[in-house]
Amino acid sequence: MIVRSHWRALLESTLARRNVLWLQGVRRIGKTTLCRSLDAHEYFDCELPSHRRVLNEPESFLRGVRGRVVIADEVHRLEQPAELLKIAADHFPDVRIIATGSSTLGASARFKDTLTGRKADVWLTPMSDRDCEAFGQTDLTHRCVRGGLPAHFQAPEVPERDFGEWLDAYWAKDIQELFRLERRHSFLRFTELLLANSSGIFEATRYARPCEISRQTVTNYLAVLEATFVAHVVRPFSTHRPTEIVSAPKVYGFDTGFICWQRGWSQLRREDLGQLWEHIVLNELHAELQRRDVHYWRDKAGHEVDFVLPVRGGHPIAIECKRTAEDTDLAGLRAFRRAYPEGRNYLVATDVDRAFVRMVDGHEVRCVGLRDLIEGLRHGEGRSAAAQGQV
């Protein structure tokens, strides 16, 4: 078993702060394997009736596991899943519980209490840069075409049949059990179209007719996909200036493997890799920073910045994703910094092994790979002593 040690360390450090942890992420992302890699744990599979019977008596159960780490896998299968976690948080601080699920807590009616202030969240994403390194395969094309679910990533060939089987299981086990949606064909058709059009501006009316549903149903379906981490809605960054796009979101599919499958890509051209690189960068931001509030910026003249991170009490961070660092088309970044002169700027490219700095219209732009991007975002950089290159 390959141990994803940085994720395990995150679980352990989070449990040191809170005794109830909600581990969320799409199915087959590796939640169970990660949990079972922890030392001295007790594992309960809530799909098994015998395990559910034990956990459905929370007080007596928790008395019997004092001082231990308990894993409650697929906890939404319990009659009152929030009750177990709430009692543990309020009355059994010496019991550490990791509960797993394929959606945000409270996304379904099964969770009437979202445990605000009583739990910590960890979001297990498709494989990050550090995961690929741990699995011994760092080729970007391999990661893009197979995707970031561990079983798919390790497949000797592109697992096309597995992508379809995953969607069927997603409908049967996540959507039906958590949301009780009807019209399987319409929902899966919408999901497939969204994956095929990933990273585009989202317009609900474009999906209503081919999916044979209303515009409001399209919006509802998107909310379900977002709650279950299958779609990421990236909303515009704006301070409501008259020149800015303020309401049209971009929607990204959760995994490059599924996107390639829907687009019929088994071999990637240079321009394909450039599109998918944006998805890889977004996944890295989600995985390493554990935050969903990633935005993009666009003005009415068509200038765009791929990602913008708001900074509370500070200046927005701009991130441009380029296939190579030699790509000097930074018109979007220039326009953004005319509107927002202060803040850090990054150009993250596939071919940068060692970070360096360029000057663009008097602004420093740090050219980085994935690892340096994350380190820079976590710790920040001061102004460099000397910038290299002029654009």
C-alpha positions as CSV (number, residue, x, y, z in Angstrom):
1,M,0.0,0.0,0.0
2,I,1.3,3.4,-1.0
3,V,1.0,5.8,2.0
4,R,0.1,9.3,1.1
5,S,2.1,10.6,4.0
6,H,1.3,14.3,3.7
7,W,-2.4,13.6,3.8
8,R,-1.9,11.3,6.8
9,A,0.1,14.1,8.5
10,L,-2.8,16.5,7.8
11,L,-5.3,14.1,9.4
12,E,-3.1,13.7,12.5
13,S,-2.5,17.4,13.0
14,T,-6.2,18.2,12.5
15,L,-7.2,15.5,15.0
16,A,-4.9,17.1,17.5
17,R,-7.0,20.3,17.3
18,R,-10.5,18.8,17.0
19,N,-11.7,15.4,18.0
20,V,-14.3,15.2,15.2
21,L,-13.0,15.3,11.6
22,W,-15.1,15.2,8.5
23,L,-13.1,13.7,5.6
24,Q,-14.8,14.6,2.4
25,G,-14.1,13.9,-1.3
26,V,-15.5,12.0,-4.3
27,R,-15.9,8.3,-4.2
28,R,-12.8,6.1,-4.9
29,I,-10.6,9.1,-4.1
30,G,-8.8,7.0,-1.4
31,K,-10.6,8.1,1.8
32,T,-10.8,4.6,3.2
33,T,-7.2,3.7,2.4
34,L,-6.0,6.9,3.9
35,C,-7.9,6.4,7.1
36,R,-6.8,2.9,7.5
37,S,-3.1,3.9,7.2
38,L,-3.4,5.7,10.6
39,D,-1.9,3.9,13.6
40,A,-4.1,2.4,16.3
41,H,-7.5,3.0,14.7
42,E,-10.9,1.2,14.9
43,Y,-12.7,1.0,11.6
44,F,-16.4,0.8,11.1
45,D,-18.0,0.5,7.6
46,C,-21.4,2.0,7.8
47,E,-22.6,0.1,4.7
48,L,-22.5,-3.0,6.9
49,P,-25.7,-3.5,9.0
50,S,-23.8,-5.0,11.9
51,H,-21.6,-1.9,12.1
52,R,-24.6,0.5,11.8
53,R,-26.3,-1.3,14.7
54,V,-23.3,-0.5,16.9
55,L,-23.0,3.1,15.9
56,N,-26.7,3.8,16.1
57,E,-26.4,3.7,19.9
58,P,-23.9,6.6,20.1
59,E,-23.5,7.0,23.9
60,S,-22.8,3.3,24.7
61,F,-20.6,3.1,21.6
62,L,-18.5,6.1,22.6
63,R,-18.0,4.9,26.1
64,G,-16.5,1.7,24.8
65,V,-13.9,3.5,22.6
66,R,-12.5,6.1,24.9
67,G,-9.0,7.2,24.1
68,R,-9.1,5.7,20.6
69,V,-9.3,6.8,17.0
70,V,-12.5,5.7,15.3
71,I,-13.2,5.7,11.6
72,A,-16.9,5.9,10.6
73,D,-16.7,5.2,6.8
74,E,-19.7,6.4,4.7
75,V,-21.3,7.8,7.9
76,H,-24.4,9.1,6.0
77,R,-25.7,5.5,6.1
78,L,-26.5,5.9,9.8
79,E,-30.1,6.8,10.8
80,Q,-28.9,10.0,12.4
81,P,-25.3,10.5,11.4
82,A,-24.9,14.0,12.9
83,E,-26.0,12.7,16.3
84,L,-23.0,10.5,16.7
85,L,-20.6,13.3,15.8
86,K,-22.3,15.9,17.9
87,I,-22.3,13.7,21.1
88,A,-18.6,12.9,20.5
89,A,-17.7,16.5,20.1
90,D,-19.7,17.7,23.2
91,H,-19.2,14.8,25.6
92,F,-16.3,12.5,24.6
93,P,-13.3,14.7,23.9
94,D,-11.0,11.8,24.4
95,V,-12.5,9.9,21.4
96,R,-11.1,10.9,18.0
97,I,-13.6,10.3,15.2
98,I,-12.9,10.5,11.4
99,A,-16.2,10.4,9.5
100,T,-16.0,10.1,5.7
101,G,-18.5,11.1,3.1
102,S,-18.8,12.1,-0.6
103,S,-20.3,15.5,-0.1
104,T,-20.1,18.5,2.1
105,L,-21.7,18.0,5.5
106,G,-25.2,19.2,5.4
107,A,-25.6,18.8,1.7
108,S,-28.3,16.2,2.2
109,A,-31.3,16.1,4.5
110,R,-29.7,13.3,6.5
111,F,-27.6,15.9,8.2
112,K,-30.0,18.2,10.0
113,D,-27.1,19.5,12.1
114,T,-23.9,20.7,10.3
115,L,-21.9,20.7,13.5
116,T,-20.7,24.2,13.0
117,G,-17.8,24.9,15.4
118,R,-17.7,21.3,16.6
119,K,-15.7,19.6,13.8
120,A,-12.8,20.2,11.4
121,D,-12.9,19.5,7.6
122,V,-10.3,17.9,5.4
123,W,-11.0,17.7,1.7
124,L,-9.2,14.8,-0.1
125,T,-8.8,15.9,-3.7
126,P,-7.7,14.0,-6.8
127,M,-3.9,13.4,-6.7
128,S,-1.7,16.4,-6.1
129,D,1.9,16.9,-7.2
130,R,3.1,15.3,-4.0
131,D,0.8,12.3,-4.5
132,C,2.2,11.7,-8.0
133,E,5.7,11.8,-6.6
134,A,4.7,9.3,-3.9
135,F,3.2,7.0,-6.5
136,G,6.4,7.2,-8.6
137,Q,4.9,8.7,-11.7
138,T,5.4,12.4,-12.3
139,D,4.7,12.5,-16.1
140,L,2.1,15.3,-16.6
141,T,0.5,13.6,-19.6
142,H,0.0,10.4,-17.7
143,R,-1.7,12.4,-14.8
144,C,-3.9,14.4,-17.2
145,V,-5.2,11.5,-19.3
146,R,-5.7,8.9,-16.5
147,G,-6.8,11.5,-13.9
148,G,-6.2,11.7,-10.2
149,L,-8.3,8.8,-8.7
150,P,-5.6,6.4,-7.5
151,A,-6.9,3.3,-9.2
152,H,-7.3,5.1,-12.5
153,F,-3.9,6.8,-12.1
154,Q,-2.2,3.4,-11.6
155,A,-4.0,1.6,-14.5
156,P,-1.6,0.3,-17.2
157,E,-3.9,1.6,-19.9
158,V,-6.3,4.5,-20.0
159,P,-9.3,3.1,-18.0
160,E,-12.1,4.2,-20.2
161,R,-14.6,1.7,-19.0
162,D,-13.9,2.6,-15.4
163,F,-14.9,6.2,-16.0
164,G,-18.3,5.1,-17.1
165,E,-18.7,2.7,-14.2
166,W,-17.7,5.4,-11.8
167,L,-20.5,7.7,-13.1
168,D,-23.0,4.9,-12.7
169,A,-21.9,4.3,-9.1
170,Y,-21.9,8.0,-8.4
171,W,-25.6,8.2,-9.4
172,A,-26.6,5.0,-7.6
173,K,-24.7,5.5,-4.3
174,D,-24.2,9.3,-3.9
175,I,-27.0,11.0,-5.8
176,Q,-29.8,8.5,-5.0
177,E,-28.9,8.0,-1.4
178,L,-28.1,11.6,-0.5
179,F,-30.4,13.6,-2.7
180,R,-33.1,11.3,-4.1
181,L,-33.1,13.0,-7.5
182,E,-35.2,11.6,-10.4
183,R,-34.4,11.6,-14.1
184,R,-31.2,9.7,-14.2
185,H,-30.6,10.3,-17.9
186,S,-31.0,14.0,-17.6
187,F,-28.7,14.3,-14.6
188,L,-25.9,12.1,-16.1
189,R,-26.2,13.9,-19.4
190,F,-25.8,17.2,-17.7
191,T,-22.7,15.9,-15.8
192,E,-21.2,14.6,-19.0
193,L,-21.7,17.9,-20.9
194,L,-20.3,19.8,-18.0
195,L,-17.2,17.7,-18.0
196,A,-16.8,18.1,-21.8
197,N,-17.1,21.9,-21.5
198,S,-15.0,22.2,-18.4
199,S,-13.4,25.6,-17.6
200,G,-15.9,27.4,-19.8
201,I,-18.3,30.2,-18.8
202,F,-21.4,28.6,-17.4
203,E,-24.8,29.5,-18.9
204,A,-27.7,27.4,-17.6
205,T,-29.8,27.9,-20.8
206,R,-27.1,26.0,-22.9
207,Y,-27.8,22.8,-20.9
208,A,-31.6,22.9,-20.5
209,R,-32.6,21.7,-24.0
210,P,-30.0,18.9,-24.5
211,C,-30.7,17.6,-21.0
212,E,-34.5,18.1,-21.4
213,I,-34.9,20.0,-18.1
214,S,-35.7,23.5,-17.0
215,R,-33.2,26.3,-16.4
216,Q,-33.9,26.0,-12.7
217,T,-33.3,22.3,-12.7
218,V,-29.9,22.9,-14.4
219,T,-29.1,25.3,-11.5
220,N,-30.2,22.7,-9.0
221,Y,-28.1,20.0,-10.6
222,L,-25.1,22.2,-10.6
223,A,-25.5,22.8,-6.9
224,V,-25.6,19.0,-6.3
225,L,-22.4,18.5,-8.4
226,E,-20.7,21.2,-6.4
227,A,-21.8,19.8,-3.1
228,T,-20.4,16.4,-4.1
229,F,-17.1,17.9,-5.4
230,V,-17.7,16.7,-9.0
231,A,-17.8,20.3,-10.2
232,H,-16.0,23.4,-9.0
233,V,-17.8,26.7,-9.5
234,V,-15.2,29.5,-9.9
235,R,-16.9,32.8,-9.5
236,P,-15.7,36.2,-10.8
237,F,-13.5,38.3,-8.6
238,S,-15.0,41.8,-8.6
239,T,-15.4,45.0,-6.6
240,H,-18.4,45.8,-8.9
241,R,-16.4,48.1,-11.2
242,P,-18.5,48.9,-14.4
243,T,-15.8,47.3,-16.6
244,E,-15.8,43.9,-14.8
245,I,-17.7,40.7,-15.3
246,V,-19.5,40.2,-12.0
247,S,-21.9,37.3,-12.2
248,A,-20.9,34.7,-14.9
249,P,-19.1,31.8,-13.2
250,K,-16.7,29.3,-14.8
251,V,-17.3,25.6,-14.0
252,Y,-14.5,23.1,-13.9
253,G,-14.8,19.3,-13.8
254,F,-13.2,17.7,-10.8
255,D,-10.7,15.4,-12.6
256,T,-8.7,15.7,-15.8
257,G,-9.2,11.9,-16.6
258,F,-13.0,12.3,-16.8
259,I,-12.6,15.5,-18.9
260,C,-10.3,13.7,-21.4
261,W,-12.7,10.8,-21.5
262,Q,-15.6,13.0,-22.3
263,R,-13.6,14.9,-25.0
264,G,-12.3,11.7,-26.5
265,W,-8.7,12.6,-25.8
266,S,-6.3,9.7,-25.3
267,Q,-3.4,11.5,-26.9
268,L,-2.7,15.1,-26.0
269,R,-1.7,17.9,-28.3
270,R,0.2,20.9,-27.0
271,E,-3.0,23.0,-26.8
272,D,-4.8,20.2,-25.0
273,L,-2.1,20.1,-22.4
274,G,-2.4,23.8,-21.9
275,Q,-6.1,23.6,-21.2
276,L,-5.6,20.7,-18.8
277,W,-2.8,22.5,-17.0
278,E,-5.3,25.0,-15.7
279,H,-7.2,22.2,-14.1
280,I,-4.1,20.7,-12.5
281,V,-3.2,24.1,-11.0
282,L,-6.8,24.5,-9.6
283,N,-6.6,21.0,-8.1
284,E,-3.3,21.9,-6.4
285,L,-4.8,25.0,-4.9
286,H,-7.7,22.9,-3.5
287,A,-5.5,20.1,-2.2
288,E,-2.7,22.1,-0.6
289,L,-4.6,25.2,0.6
290,Q,-7.8,23.4,1.5
291,R,-9.9,26.3,0.2
292,R,-12.7,26.5,-2.3
293,D,-12.8,30.3,-2.6
294,V,-10.8,30.5,-5.8
295,H,-12.0,33.1,-8.3
296,Y,-11.2,34.3,-11.8
297,W,-11.2,37.8,-13.2
298,R,-12.4,39.1,-16.5
299,D,-13.3,42.5,-17.9
300,K,-15.7,43.5,-20.6
301,A,-12.9,43.9,-23.1
302,G,-12.1,40.2,-22.8
303,H,-8.9,40.4,-20.6
304,E,-8.8,37.6,-18.1
305,V,-6.7,36.2,-15.2
306,D,-7.0,32.5,-14.7
307,F,-7.3,32.5,-10.9
308,V,-7.5,35.2,-8.2
309,L,-7.2,34.5,-4.5
310,P,-8.8,37.1,-2.2
311,V,-6.8,38.0,0.8
312,R,-8.7,39.2,3.9
313,G,-7.5,42.6,4.8
314,G,-4.9,42.5,2.0
315,H,-4.5,42.6,-1.8
316,P,-5.7,40.0,-4.2
317,I,-3.2,37.4,-5.5
318,A,-3.2,36.9,-9.3
319,I,-2.3,33.5,-10.8
320,E,-1.8,32.9,-14.5
321,C,-1.4,29.3,-15.8
322,K,0.8,28.8,-18.9
323,R,2.1,25.7,-20.6
324,T,5.6,27.2,-20.8
325,A,7.2,30.1,-19.0
326,E,8.1,31.6,-22.4
327,D,4.5,32.4,-23.0
328,T,4.5,36.1,-22.6
329,D,0.9,36.9,-23.3
330,L,0.1,38.5,-20.0
331,A,-2.4,41.1,-21.3
332,G,-4.9,39.9,-18.7
333,L,-2.5,40.3,-15.9
334,R,-1.6,43.8,-17.1
335,A,-5.2,44.8,-17.2
336,F,-5.9,43.3,-13.8
337,R,-3.1,45.2,-12.2
338,R,-4.2,48.5,-13.7
339,A,-7.4,48.0,-11.8
340,Y,-5.8,46.4,-8.7
341,P,-2.2,47.7,-8.5
342,E,-1.2,45.9,-5.3
343,G,-0.8,42.2,-4.7
344,R,1.4,39.2,-5.6
345,N,1.5,37.8,-9.1
346,Y,2.4,34.3,-10.2
347,L,2.9,32.7,-13.6
348,V,2.8,28.9,-13.0
349,A,4.2,26.8,-15.9
350,T,4.9,23.2,-16.7
351,D,8.5,23.8,-17.5
352,V,9.7,25.8,-14.5
353,D,12.0,23.8,-12.2
354,R,13.5,26.8,-10.4
355,A,11.5,29.9,-9.6
356,F,12.5,33.3,-11.1
357,V,11.1,36.8,-11.3
358,R,10.0,38.9,-14.3
359,M,8.9,42.5,-14.3
360,V,5.7,43.3,-16.1
361,D,4.7,47.0,-16.2
362,G,6.6,47.6,-13.0
363,H,5.0,44.6,-11.2
364,E,7.0,41.5,-10.1
365,V,5.7,38.3,-11.6
366,R,7.1,35.2,-10.0
367,C,7.5,32.3,-12.5
368,V,7.1,29.0,-10.6
369,G,6.2,25.4,-10.8
370,L,3.5,23.8,-8.7
371,R,5.6,23.2,-5.6
372,D,7.0,26.8,-5.5
373,L,3.5,28.2,-6.2
374,I,2.2,26.5,-3.0
375,E,5.2,27.5,-0.9
376,G,4.8,31.1,-2.1
377,L,1.1,31.2,-1.3
378,R,1.6,29.7,2.1
379,H,4.5,31.9,3.2
380,G,4.6,34.8,0.8
381,E,7.6,36.5,-0.7
382,G,9.0,39.8,-0.1
383,R,10.1,41.9,-2.9
384,S,13.1,40.4,-4.6
385,A,16.5,42.0,-4.5
386,A,16.8,41.8,-8.3
387,A,14.2,40.9,-10.9
388,Q,15.2,38.8,-13.9
389,G,13.8,39.5,-17.3
390,Q,11.6,42.2,-18.7
391,V,8.3,41.6,-20.5
